[in-house]
Amino acid sequence: MTAVSRTARPRFARRALQLLAIAPFLMVASAAHAQSAITVKPLSDDECTALAKELSNRSGVSVDMVVGSADSYLFTNVGGTACLFSGTATGISKNLENLSKIAGGFEGWTRDNAYDADGPDGTNAAFTRGQDWFAVSVSAEPPSGECEDVMISDCKAPKEKWTWTVSGIAFTAPASSVKPEF
């Protein structure tokens, strides 16, 4: 064995021991994340239908609502069933700067600004009402093959050619649950 390999072996052993030493902490963190999943239930059909109608009116996109699996639909730690909203359309002449207004306040709901995420091609927002949650995501994408070499905010393609997508989720969470995570 050469002198180089003898010195490399203890260094490798130290690194391996360091990794083994933190393994229990990683397992605990993984288990804690798995335990933090929230099992939710949908709002009433009437409430969800009203939210879908409001989303359609604000965006110009026909938004459908179904009750379905909440697993990984906008939130990463939410399971169970919820009202799910979705719609996609082209031919809408909305201004991209107004995307955040589409996800503006909803009557009876309080916007939780910690969930706000805005960019030139989309916006996310979440609202609460007691233990009820409502989150919406709105995005716009230029036509395929256009604006690929420019920043999305500089795209000159007519807005009527863009594809608009509206998605959302509404549910009631247990009182003792953690907050949902995007």
C-alpha positions as CSV (number, residue, x, y, z in Angstrom):
1,M,0.0,0.0,0.0
2,T,1.3,3.5,-0.8
3,A,1.4,6.3,1.7
4,V,-1.4,8.1,-0.2
5,S,-3.9,5.3,0.1
6,R,-3.1,4.9,3.9
7,T,-4.0,8.5,4.5
8,A,-7.0,8.4,2.3
9,R,-8.5,5.5,4.2
10,P,-8.8,7.2,7.6
11,R,-10.3,10.3,5.9
12,F,-12.9,8.1,4.2
13,A,-13.6,6.4,7.5
14,R,-14.1,9.7,9.3
15,R,-16.6,10.9,6.6
16,A,-18.4,7.6,6.7
17,L,-18.7,7.9,10.5
18,Q,-20.0,11.4,10.2
19,L,-22.7,10.3,7.8
20,L,-23.6,7.4,10.0
21,A,-23.8,9.8,13.0
22,I,-26.4,12.0,11.3
23,A,-28.5,9.2,9.9
24,P,-30.8,9.0,13.0
25,F,-31.5,12.7,12.7
26,L,-32.4,12.3,9.0
27,M,-34.7,9.4,9.8
28,V,-36.4,11.4,12.6
29,A,-36.8,14.4,10.2
30,S,-38.3,12.1,7.5
31,A,-40.7,10.5,10.0
32,A,-41.8,14.0,11.3
33,H,-42.5,15.1,7.8
34,A,-44.6,12.0,7.1
35,Q,-46.5,12.6,10.4
36,S,-47.2,16.2,9.4
37,A,-49.5,15.2,6.6
38,I,-53.0,16.8,6.9
39,T,-56.1,14.7,6.2
40,V,-58.7,17.0,4.9
41,K,-62.3,16.9,3.8
42,P,-64.0,19.0,1.1
43,L,-66.2,22.1,1.7
44,S,-69.8,21.8,0.8
45,D,-70.8,21.4,-2.8
46,D,-72.5,24.8,-2.8
47,E,-69.4,26.5,-1.4
48,C,-67.1,24.8,-4.0
49,T,-69.5,25.6,-6.9
50,A,-69.6,29.3,-5.8
51,L,-65.7,29.4,-5.7
52,A,-65.5,27.8,-9.1
53,K,-67.9,30.3,-10.5
54,E,-66.0,33.2,-9.0
55,L,-62.7,31.9,-10.4
56,S,-64.3,31.6,-13.8
57,N,-65.7,35.1,-13.7
58,R,-62.4,36.6,-12.6
59,S,-60.2,34.8,-15.0
60,G,-62.3,34.3,-18.1
61,V,-61.4,30.6,-18.0
62,S,-64.2,28.1,-17.6
63,V,-63.3,26.4,-14.2
64,D,-64.6,23.0,-13.4
65,M,-64.9,21.6,-9.9
66,V,-64.7,18.0,-8.8
67,V,-64.3,16.4,-5.4
68,G,-61.2,14.3,-5.5
69,S,-57.9,13.3,-4.0
70,A,-56.1,16.2,-2.4
71,D,-52.8,14.3,-2.4
72,S,-50.1,16.7,-3.8
73,Y,-52.7,19.0,-5.5
74,L,-51.0,22.4,-4.9
75,F,-50.1,21.5,-1.3
76,T,-47.4,18.9,-0.6
77,N,-48.5,17.8,2.8
78,V,-52.3,17.5,2.3
79,G,-54.2,14.2,1.8
80,G,-57.8,13.2,2.0
81,T,-60.5,14.6,-0.3
82,A,-61.1,18.2,-1.3
83,C,-62.8,20.4,-3.9
84,L,-60.4,20.6,-6.9
85,F,-60.7,23.4,-9.4
86,S,-59.2,23.3,-12.9
87,G,-59.6,25.1,-16.2
88,T,-57.5,25.9,-19.3
89,A,-58.3,28.2,-22.1
90,T,-56.8,30.2,-25.0
91,G,-58.4,33.3,-26.6
92,I,-58.4,35.3,-23.4
93,S,-57.1,38.9,-23.6
94,K,-56.2,39.4,-19.9
95,N,-53.2,41.5,-19.1
96,L,-50.4,39.5,-17.3
97,E,-50.0,42.3,-14.8
98,N,-53.6,41.6,-13.6
99,L,-52.9,37.9,-12.7
100,S,-52.5,38.7,-9.0
101,K,-55.9,40.6,-9.1
102,I,-57.6,37.3,-10.3
103,A,-56.4,35.7,-7.1
104,G,-57.4,38.8,-5.0
105,G,-59.7,38.7,-2.0
106,F,-62.7,36.4,-1.9
107,E,-65.7,37.4,0.2
108,G,-65.6,35.8,3.7
109,W,-62.0,34.6,3.2
110,T,-58.8,36.1,4.6
111,R,-55.7,36.0,2.4
112,D,-52.7,34.5,4.0
113,N,-49.8,36.5,2.4
114,A,-47.3,33.9,3.5
115,Y,-48.5,31.8,0.5
116,D,-48.3,34.6,-2.1
117,A,-46.0,33.9,-5.0
118,D,-46.1,36.1,-8.1
119,G,-44.1,36.1,-11.3
120,P,-44.5,37.5,-14.8
121,D,-46.4,34.3,-15.9
122,G,-48.4,33.3,-12.8
123,T,-49.6,33.8,-9.3
124,N,-50.4,31.7,-6.3
125,A,-52.5,32.7,-3.3
126,A,-54.1,31.0,-0.3
127,F,-57.0,32.0,1.9
128,T,-58.4,30.9,5.2
129,R,-61.7,31.0,7.0
130,G,-61.4,29.3,10.3
131,Q,-60.3,25.8,9.6
132,D,-61.2,26.1,5.9
133,W,-58.5,26.6,3.2
134,F,-58.8,27.8,-0.4
135,A,-55.7,28.1,-2.6
136,V,-55.6,29.2,-6.2
137,S,-52.9,29.2,-8.9
138,V,-53.2,31.1,-12.2
139,S,-50.7,31.0,-15.0
140,A,-50.3,32.1,-18.6
141,E,-48.0,30.6,-21.2
142,P,-47.2,32.0,-24.6
143,P,-48.0,29.8,-27.7
144,S,-45.5,27.0,-28.5
145,G,-42.6,28.3,-30.5
146,E,-43.1,31.9,-29.6
147,C,-41.1,33.9,-27.1
148,E,-38.6,31.1,-26.4
149,D,-35.7,33.4,-26.7
150,V,-37.0,36.3,-24.6
151,M,-38.0,36.8,-21.0
152,I,-41.7,36.0,-20.5
153,S,-42.4,39.6,-19.5
154,D,-41.0,40.8,-22.8
155,C,-43.1,38.4,-24.9
156,K,-45.0,40.3,-27.6
157,A,-47.3,37.4,-28.7
158,P,-50.9,38.5,-28.6
159,K,-52.5,37.6,-25.3
160,E,-55.4,35.9,-27.1
161,K,-52.9,33.2,-28.2
162,W,-51.7,32.4,-24.7
163,T,-52.8,29.4,-22.7
164,W,-54.3,30.2,-19.4
165,T,-54.5,27.7,-16.6
166,V,-56.5,28.1,-13.4
167,S,-56.2,25.5,-10.6
168,G,-57.3,25.5,-7.0
169,I,-58.2,23.5,-4.0
170,A,-60.6,24.0,-1.1
171,F,-61.0,21.9,2.1
172,T,-61.5,21.9,5.8
173,A,-58.5,20.9,7.9
174,P,-58.6,19.4,11.4
175,A,-58.3,22.0,14.1
176,S,-55.1,20.5,15.5
177,S,-53.3,20.2,12.1
178,V,-50.2,21.9,10.9
179,K,-50.4,24.5,8.1
180,P,-50.4,23.3,4.5
181,E,-47.2,23.6,2.5
182,F,-46.9,24.6,-1.2
